[in-house]
């Protein structure tokens, strides 16, 4: 949950526009799902969150290094 919270808090909603807003919603969903997985002791919910995070990471890796640095505020 801490990782997802950190990802969410690192978003720049002004500069990120629609993509950042969509990521906020996705990260909020992930946190809800992680809490649910914990409360219901359901590993398949964790699998879903892992899949979503893996997709986000895959998209990030595909970005040119310069764009990744710009997205990190460097």
Buried (B, 14 or more C-beta within 10 A) or exposed (E): EEEBEEBBEEBEEEEBEEEBEEBBEBBEBBBEBBEEBEEEEEEEBBEBBEEBBEEBEEEEEEEEEEEEEEBEEE
